[in-house]
Amino acid sequence: MDVLEAIMTRRMVGKVRPERPRREEIETLLQAAVRAPNHRLTEPWRFVVLTGPALEELGEVFAQILRTVKPEATEAELNRERARPQRAPVIIAVACLKGRDPIETHENIVATAAAIQNILLAAHGMGLGAYLRTGETAYHPLLLRWLGLPEDAQFMGFIYLGYPAPDAPPRQTPRRPIEEVTEWRGWP
């Protein structure tokens, strides 16, 4: 699959099989991630790869965060939070370190977003299903602490990974025509 084909056919795959991708496959995705453009070579991205019991621990962290922000949460709501990380056999949590100043911080965020896109494209090219998620709990300080990241880091998202389920619905969402989002200057 060439690069343009990967970009044009990539889609979020929200339903994956329970088999865990091999560690080598995840390492390949991370190697693709760190090739993202990065001004000043700050390499601000941080990845925490979660699987097995770590997904259960993440579910407990989600439940703890829900209890903190919504003390009246029902047991059913807490159980839904606990189950969320079980949607895929591997999750890569991605965060970005702050820069020395606001400009570098912005550039670091852009670079980390490019690293996420590299992971998503590489996963697609390798036949893996991937889905980028965030949500309210993703921005709570308890999550950063549990992940072992500095409290001033910017959490960027969870990438859920696995082999696509045979019945995974195609989710390639339509995009607006480029004419609606582009202004051409200096072109005839």
N, C-alpha and C positions, 0 to 999 in steps of 0.2 A: 504494500500500500504506500503510495507516495504521499508527500506532506499535504498537498492540496486535497487529495481524496480523503485523508484523515480529518482535515479541518471541516470539509463539507459534509462528511457523513457521521461525525462524532455526535453522540447523543448521551444523555444521562440514562443510566440503566439502574432503576430503582429496585429491581427484583433479581436477586442472584441466588445461585445454588449454595448449599452449606459447605461444600469442599473449599478448603483454604488454598489460595494460590501459594506456590512455592516461594520461599524466602528469596531465591535468586530473581524471581519475577518482580518482587517488590523492590529489591535492590536496583534492578534495571530502571524501574520507574523513578526512584530517587536520584539515580545518576542522570536521568533526563531532566529532572527538576532543577538540579544545581547547574545546568547549562543555560539557565534563563539569563537574559541580559541583566546586568547589575552594575549600575554606575558606582564608581569609586571602589568596586570589588569588596563591598562590605559583607557580602554573603549573609544577609540578615535572616534568612529562612531557618526555621527550626522544625523538625519533624519528630513526631512520637508515633511509632507504629504499634498498634494495639491488636491483639488477637486473644483467643482462648479466655482464660480467667481475667485478663485485663479488661475485656469487654464487659464482664460482669461487674468489675470494680467501677468502670465508667458509668454503668447503669446506676450503681449506688450513689455515685457522685451526682448524677442527674437528679435522683430522688432527693438527695440532701439539699441541692440547690432549690428544687421546687418547694421543699419544706421551708426553706429560708425566705423565699419570696412570696410564698402563699401558705402560711401556717395552717389554713383551714383545708388544705388539699386532702382529698379522700384517698383511701387505700387504693382504689381503682386508678386514680390519677398517678399516684406514686408508682404503681406497678407498670403503667404505660411508660413512664420515664425510665424505669429499670430495664424495660424490654427494648427501648429504642436502639441501643448499640448492637442488638442481636440481629439486626436487619442484614448484616453482611459479616463474613468471616474475618475480614481485616478492615480496620479503620486507620487511616493516617490523619492524625491531628496536625494541623499546620499553623504555625504562629510566625510572627515577624518581630524582630528586635527593633527598638526605636533607634533613630539616628542621633548624631551629635547636635543637630539643629532641625528646625521644621522642614527644611528642604530635603535634607538627607532622610528624614523619617518618611516623607512622602515618597521619595525614590525607593526606599526599602520596601514600602507597601506595594508599589508598582512591580518591583522585582519579584516579590513573593507571590503576587497574583500571577505573574508570568510563569513562575515555577509550578503553581497549581495547574495552569493550563497545559504545561508540558506533561505533567503527570496524567491528566485526563486524555490528552492526545496519544501519549505512549500506551496507556492502558487500552485505548480503543484499537490502536495498531497491533497490540499483542493479543487481541481477542478477549480482553477482560472487560467486565462491566464496572462502571464507576459512576458515583453520584456525589456531588458536592452539596453538603448541608451545613447550615448554621443553626439558628434558632436562639431563643432567649437565653437558655442555659449556657450557650457558647461564650457569652461575654461576661460571665460571673467570675469574680476573683477566685472563688473556690476551684474552678476548673483549671485556671492557670497554675495555681498552687499544686493541685493534684498531678498535673502534667510535669511539674518541676520547672516551670518557666518563670522568668522574672515577672513581677506584678505589673510592670509597665510595658510588657510585650503586648503586641496587638494580635489577638486571636483572629485567624483568617478563615478557618473552616475545617470540617471533617470531610475526608474523602472516603466514602464507603466503597470497598472493593470486593470483587468476587468474579466467578464465572457466570455469565448471564444465564438466567433460568430460561428453559425452552419457551415458556409462556410469557416472558417479559414483554410487556407491550412496548411498541416503538414510541419513543417520546421525543422525537426530533421536532422541536417546536418551531413554528413558522417565524420568520423574521421580516421586519418591514423592508421594503425595497431601499436600496442604497440611496436612491434619489431623495427619499424623505429625511435622510440623516446626514447628507453630504452637501457641502457647498464647494463649488469649483471656482477657483480664482485664477485668472491668467490663462485659462484654456479657451480656445475658440468655441 
